[in-house]
Amino acid sequence: TYTYKQEVATRCHERRLVPWKIFHAIDGPVFIVCIEQDQWARLLEFMGNPDWSLLDVFVDQTSRAENQDMVHMFVQEFVGTWHAMDFYHEAQKHRVCVAPVLSVSALGDTPHLLERDFFNDVQGTKYLAAATLRNSGRAGNSLAAPQIGAHTHEVLDEARATLVDGATSSSHSKSSQSHLDSGKKPLDGIRVLDMTWAWAGPFCTMNLAHMGADVIRLESEVRPDLYRRLSIFPADMDEGINRSGMFNQWNQGKSSIGVDLSKPAGIELVKSLVAESDVLVQNFATGVMERLGLSYDVLAAINPRLIMASVSGYGQVGPWKEYIGYGPAMPPLTGLSAATGYVDGAAQEIGLSMPDPTAGITAAWEIVAAITRRDQSGRGDHLDVSLWEATAVLNMEAWMQYALTGTEPKRQGNGSQTMCPHGIFPCRSNNDEESWIAIACESDDLWQKLAPCISDELLTDQRFTGFKARKQNEQVLNETLSVWTATQDRYALANHLQSVGIAAYAVMTTKDIVDNRQLGARGFIEWLDHPEVGRRAHTGIPWRFRHRKNGVQKPAPCLGADTVSCLRTLLAMDDAQIERLIEDGVVSVGDREGIKQQLGPTTGSE
């Protein structure tokens, strides 16, 4: 929002999309989110189309956002008459995205996850498995974590054998060095068809593009990506499907073919592209690809080496596979929401929809692993990535606490079970904006360094001598710390605390991130020149190669901008064939005037 709308994001007191909230059923909390207008209509149908829903203040997303307190009041009245799990299953029958706020212990008894073999038994302890199902099944592990030094001899023996085989070692070394010297990125030469939308899928394919893959979006002009429509448009421009900051952020480095999948010729076009590709990534609702005639079995018959990754809320198999599961609904399902909140407070959302990029990066690394396996076997694979499972793995610490001790993690605000003080504290502000610093003191030795920075008296204060004492008096300690930090500049204080070994840093706004010298020096802030929105800052690649070219390949594409060039290059189509597809509405080309120049003066004639 900052680089496009010149707005500095603040904490989520209000949502643009409403409802998006935890509500309270008779026996526990449930989460509801309506991303699209038709989902709101289905929620109203589930509620019996109450009279209040006809009021103008609820007619569209903008109106509901402006009157969200009223929306929440009416929805809460309805939810409060249901038991949580009954409400969950009934709402899902109406295709409304609802999720119960589960405890960590309830996670292990969930029928859907049990049927998907999401749990491993390792020496009597139930562990979470890998967050991906393959054609061969779940990648499991029946071995416990190793004891220190358990494999020393085995590893050394293997290393000695490798050194003895000098020819193989030398050959491998020369091959690796040659690849590095070429400057190629790891996925150069890999072509990816991107049939994704919103965040999880595009985040996956963006990272594949960052690793050098040729990523081609297959997208619809009839129903554009949600993120192309999301109202984060430049403040100084009219809205447009190529101007959304959210879309342009998560689709860097890609090309775009506009194709209408409602037309049989569009489906055949996809199949032709599959024959020329290595990977296909899709995150439609479970069952959509099958209904389109583009199931993995169909596509693998065309290209047996194809690696297909399907990213969805609940996965491709299991009793709840067709339930709607957006990223914001996953923390409630995994115990994250149950463990998030203030001491003695209610369960809370985690704010940011972390499950989307979590599932996206899970899919990206699984694809890289599948490419490696394909190099050895010659066979492709179908990867089933579930947002629910990827998020549960993210919450591994809470799960292991329950699995090993039988206890649930407790809500503790910004506190920590192992560090004190640990939290976010106010700092001096030179204007009306808030100013904060994060401080984490991980040992008694570091407390001895932090205390005199605040007051010499704290060193001998028995309330704070030792971790146990500090934890028992945490509220008083936090209040004392806050009084001190409120007089300090956040950056100067962070630098001082860092200099004595204490983990501390200024809490940064989106503007601070764009202006940060460290991130800029590493090339993480990318100023990309987009054909419609011009030069704007985006977050880029969070890693750097030593011997390869760094940086984003190109800005996000305009819809259909690469249709002509891709059809020519990949499918050897001539201008007449492409023009026929355009006239029949099978493909779209974005800038029609530009395409006229490419195909000839008759293209696009009325």
N, C-alpha and C positions, 0 to 999 in steps of 0.2 A: 504493500500500500504506500510505502514511502517514496519509492523511485517512480511510481506511476501516478499516484494521487497526491503526493506531498503530505501524506498523513502519517504521523508516528503512532503505531499501534500501541494500545494500552491493554491492561488486563480485561478479560472478557466479562464485563458486567452485562453486556447485551449481545445478542446474536443477530446476524443479518438474516439467517434462516430460522423460521419459527414454526412449530415448536422444536426446540433443541435443548433438552433439559431432563434431569432426573425428577420423576414424580413418585408419589407414595401410594402404593396399593395397601390393601388391608394388612398383609403380612410381610411387607418388605418393599424396597424401592425398585422402580423400573425406569429405564431410559427410553425416551422417544425422540426421534429426529425425522423431519420431513424435508428432504433435500429439494424435491421437485414439486411443482404445483399439483400434479396428478396424485402424488402421495398424500397431500393434504386432503384432496377430495376423497381418497379412499379412507382416511382416518375419520372424516366426517360421516361417511357411509357406515363405517363400523360403529360410530356413536349414535346412529339413527338419524343423521341429518337434522340436528337440533335447530330450533328457530333462530337462535343467536348467530348461527353460522351464516345467515343471510345478510347480516349487517355489512355495510360498505367497509368498515374498519378491518374486516377479515378477508376481503375479496382476493387479495394478492399478497405476494411475499413482502413487498415493501410496506403495505398497510399493516400486515401482521407484526412485522418488526417494530413498527412505530407504536403498536398497541400490545406488545407481548405480555405485559402483566395481565391484561384481560384474557388473552389466549390461555395463558398458564392457569388462570383461575378456573376457567370453564373445563379445560382438559383435566385438571386435578380433581374436580368434582366427579368426573366420569371414572377416572382411574381408581379413585378411592372406594369404589363399590366392588372392585375385583380383587381376587387373590392374584399374587404376582405372576406365578407360572401360568395360570389360566389366561390371564390377560396377554401374556407373551405369545402363547401359541395361537390364541384367537386373533390377535392383531396381525400376526404373520400370515394367517389364512387370508386376510384382507390385503396382503402385500404392503404392510406398514412396517417400517424399520423400528422394532422394539427389542429391547434386551433387558433381562433381569439383572439386577446388581448382585452377582454371585460372590460368595466368600471363596477363599482359596480352597477350602476343604470341599466345597460343593463342586469345584472344577473336576476333581477326580472321580466323581460319580455321574458325570454327564453322559447320557446314552450316546450322543453324537460322537464325542471324542473317544469313548470306549470302542465304538464300532470302527472308528478310523485308526485304531491301534496307536493312539497318541501317547501311550504310557509304556515304559520299559520297567521290568522288574530286574533289579541288579542286586543280587545277594539279599533279597527280602525287602529292599527299599524301592518304592515306586518313583521313577524318574520321568521327566518329560522327554519325549523323543524328538528327533529332528523335525523341523516344521514343514517338511515337504514329503508328499507321496510320489513315488516314481512308478513306472510300469512294473518294476520288480517288487514293489511294495514299499513299506516304510523303511527308511535307512535307520536301523536300530543299533543298539550297543548293549551287550550283555556283560561287559567288563566294568569293574569298578575303577575309579581313578587310581593311578599307579602309586605305589610307595616310592619314596625318594630313592633314586638309584636302582630301581628294580630292573631297568633295561640297559644299564650301563654297558655290560659285557656284550649284549646283543648288538647294540649300536656301534660299539668300537670294532667288533668283528666284521660287521658289514662295511664299515669305513675302510678297514684294512684290505678287505677283498676288492673294494673299488679302486684303491690305490695300486694294488698289484696289477689290475687289468689296465695298464697304462694306455693302451690303444683306444679302448672304449672311453676312458676318462678324457683323453686328449681330444677325441672326435667330438664328444659331447660338449667339451669346453669351447672348441672352435665353432661349433654350430650355434651355441648360445651367444658367443661373442659376435658372430656374424649377424645374428638377429638384432642384437643391440646396436651394432654399428649402422645398420640400415635405418635406424631411427623410427622404425615401425612401432605402432602401439600394439598391445597384446591381441586385440581382436581385429586388426587390419585384415581385410579379405572376408570377413564374416558379414553376411547380409541378414538383417532382421526385419520382418514384417511386424509392424506395430499396430495392433487392433485394440488399443487401450483408450481409456478415457479417465477424467478426473485426476487422481493423484497416484494411487498405488502402482498401477500399470505404467503410466508415463515416467514415474520415478525410476522404475526398473530399466526401461529402455533408454532413458537419458543417461544412466550410468553405463550401459552398454555402448552408447555413442561416445561417451567420454573415454572409454577404453579402445576406441578406434573402429567400432562396428559401423557399417552402413545401415542406418536405421531409417525405414520408410514407413511413415504413418499412412494407414488406410482409413480415411475418415469421411463422414457424411456432411454434405452441404445442407441436406434436408433436416437432419437433427444433429447440429454441431456438438462437439464435446462440451460437457457442462462447464469446464473451465474456460472455454472460449466465450461462454455466455455470462460468466460470473462478473459482477459489476465492480471489477478493479481495473478501470480504464483510465487513461491519462486525463488529468484534470483539465488540460488545455485542448482536448480533442473530443469529437463525437465518439459515441460508442461504436464498436465494430468487432466482428468475430476474429479479427487478426490483432486486436489491440488489448486483450486482457493480460494484465500482468501475471496472473496465476498460470495461464496457459504458456505464456512466453518464458516464464521461469523454468517450468518442468519439462519443456520440450526442446531445449537447446540441442543443437547438433544434428537435427533430424530433417528429413525431406517429407513432402506430403503429396499423396495421391488422393484426389476426391473421387469416391466411388459410392454408388447407391446400392446397398446390399439388399434392397427390396426388389431389385430387378434380377432375373435369372442370369442375364449377361454380366451383371456385377459379380455374382457368385462365381461364374466361370472365369472372370478376370482374376479373382483372388486365387483360384486354383492354379491358373497359369503362373502367377507370381510365386506361389508356393514351390512350384517345380524348380524355380531359379533361386531359392533362398535356403538359408541354414536354420533359421530360428523364426518362430511365430509366437508372439506374446499377445494374450487377450485377457481382458478382465470384465467381460460381460457377465450378467447374471448366469448362474449355472443352468445349463440346458439351452441357452440361446444359440451357441455354435452348432449344436446338434440339429436344432430346428432350422437353421440356415443351410444345413447340408454340408457343414464344415467341421465335422467331428474329427478327432485325432485319427481314428481308423481310416476315414475317407482321405485325409490329407497325407497320412503315412503311406497309403497305397500309391499316391502320386509321387511322393518323395520319401523313401524309407529312411533317409538320413536326417529328416526334419526333427528338430527339437521344438516341441510346443510347450509353452508354459501357460497354465491357466491360473489366474489369480482371482480369488473370490472370497467373500466373507466367511463362508462355511465349508468351502471345498467342493470338489466334484462328486464325492460319494458321501454316504452317511444319511441317517434318517431326516436330518434338517438341512440337507444340501441346498434346497431351493429357497430357504429363508433369506430375506434381505439382510445384508450385513455390511453397512458402511463402516469406515474406520472409527468414527466417534462411538459406535456401539460396541466396540471390542473391549475397551477397559472395563466396562461393567461386567462383561462375560468372563473375564480372566482374573478377577480379584483385585485388579489395579484400583478401580474406583472404591471398592470396599476398604482398601488400605489407605486411600487418599482423603485428607481432611485434617481438621484441627483436633487436638485431644478432646475427647468427649463430644465431638461434633458429628455431623452426619457425613455419609459417603459423598464424595465430590467427583465431578469430571476432572480429567487431567489437563483440560484447557486446550492443548494442541492435539490434533488428530495424528499422534505418533504411529498408530497401527498402519497407516497407509505407507509412509516411507519405510517402515520396518518390514512389511510384507514385500514392498518393492525391491529393497536391497537383498532380501532373502532370495527372491526369485532371480535377481541378477547373478548372485554368486552360484546359485544352483545351475543356472544356464552355463556359466563358465565351466563348472565341474562336469556338466553333461557333454560339453564340447570336448573336453579332455577324454572322457570315456568313449565318445564317438570316434575320436582319433585312433583309439585302440581296437574298438569292436566293429566300427563301420556302421553301427546302428544308431538311430535317433532315440528319442525318449519323450514321454509325456510327463510333465512336472505339474503336480497339483499343489498349489500354494494357497494356504488358508490364512486369512487375516487373523482369525481367532487363534490359531496355533502359533503363528509368528509372534503375536502379542503375548501369549502365555509364556513363550520362551523368554521374551523380554522381561517378564516378571519372575524369572527363575529364582531369585533370592527369596521371595515370599513363598514360592512353592517348596523350596528345599527346607525352609524353616518348618513348614507344616509337615513335610514328609519325614523329617528327622526328629522333630520334637512333639508333633501333634498340636502345636499352638498356632494361632492365627497372628499375622502381623497386625499391630495396633496403629491406629491413626495417630500421627505425632506432628502434624504441621510440617514445618521445615526442619524439625529436629532429626537426630540420628541416634541409633541404638549404640553406636560405638564412639561417637565424638561429641564433645560439649566444651565450649559453645559451638553451635552449628546452625546457621540460618542466614537470613537476609535482614540487614539493619539499615536504618535511615541515615542519610548523609546530608551535609549542607548543600543547599541549592542556590544558584546565583539568579534564578528566575522562578517562575511559577511551576516549572516542571518538577516532578518527583526525582529524587536522587537516592540511590541505594548501593550497598556493597554486600557481597557474599563473603562470609568468613567461616572456615571450618578448622577447628583445632583438634588434631587427631591424637594427641598424647599429652601426658603430664609435663614432659620436657618442653613442649611447645607452649603449654599454658604458662610455664615459668617465663617464657619470652613475651607472651602476649600481655600478661597481667601488668607488668610495670609500664607498658605503653599506655594503659588506662589510668592506673593509680598504683603507687607503691604499696598502699595498704592492702590491695587485693592479694598480694603474695602471701600474707600471713592470715588472711581471712579464712577461718576454719570451714566456712560454708562452701568454699571453692577449692579446698585442698584435696586433690585426688578426684578421679573421674566420677566415682560413685557420689561423692558429696556435691560436685557440680551438677550432676544430673538430678539429684534430689532438690536442688535449689535453682533449677534451670530458669524458671520464670523470673526470679529476682536477678539472676545473672544476665539474662537477656535485656531486662530493663536497664540495668547498670551499663551494659555495653551500648545500648541504643542512645542513652544520654550522651555518652562520649562520642560515638560515631556521628551523631547529629551535628556536631561542631566541626566535622572534618570534610574536606574535599574527597570525593570518592576515589579519584585516580591517584591523588597524592597519598592517601591512606593505603590504598592497595599496593602501591610501589613500596611504601615503608614496611608493611607487613610481609610482603614477599621477600624483602631484603633480609629479614630475620628468620625466614623459613616457614612462614605461616601461609597456608593456602587461602588466598583472598583475591578477589577481583571485583572491579566495578560492574554493577548490573547495567547492561548496555541496552539501549533502544535500537530500533531498526536503523535510525539515522546514524547512531554511533557505529554500528557494524559497517555501514557503507563507508564511513569516514575513517575507520580504524587503519592505522599505518601498518600494523603487523599483517593483517589480512590482505591489505593492498600489496605489500611487498611480496607476499607469497603467491600473488596472482589469483587469490580466491574471489576477489571482487572483480567481475568481468564487465567491462563497458562494451556492450554489444550494439552494433548498428543494425536496427531492424527496418525493413523497407517501409513500414507504416508508422511506427511510433518513434523512429529515430534512435539516437544513441542514449541508452539507459543502463544503469547499473543492475547487475544480477549477481547472485551468489553463484560461484562456478564450481570448480573441481577441488575436493578436499584432500587430494593427494598430489604429489609432484614426482615425475620421473626424473631420474638422474641422466639417463642416456637417450631419452626420447623427447619428442616435442610435447610441450605442455600447452594447456589452454583449450578453451571450448572451440570446437570446429567451426560453428556458425550459429547465428541466432535461430530462434524457433521459426518454423516455416509459416507462411500464409497458406490458408486452406487451398489445396489443389495446385499450389505454385509449381510443383515438380511433376505433375501428371504427364505432360507431353514428353519431357526428357526421359522419364522412367519407362514409359511405354515404348518409346523408341529404342532405348538402350537395352532394357531387360527382355522385352518381348519382340523386338525387331519389327514393330508395327510401322507402317508407312502413314503419311499424312492423311490419306483418304480413310484409312481404318480408324484413326484417332478422331477425325472429324465426325465420322458416323457415330462413334460412341458418345461424343459430346452432344450431337444433335438428338440422340435417343435418350439423353439424360442419364446414361450409365456412368459417365465420369464427369467431374467438374474441374475447371481449370483456373479458378481464381480470377486473375486479371485477364479478361477476355480480349482487351485491346492488344495486350502483349502477346497473347496466343495467336491473334490474327497475323501478327508480323512473323511468328514462327512457322505457321502452317500455310499461310497464303491469304490473299485478300478475300476469298469467298467464305472463310471460316466464320461461323457465328452469324451468318446472314439470316435475316428474318424470313 
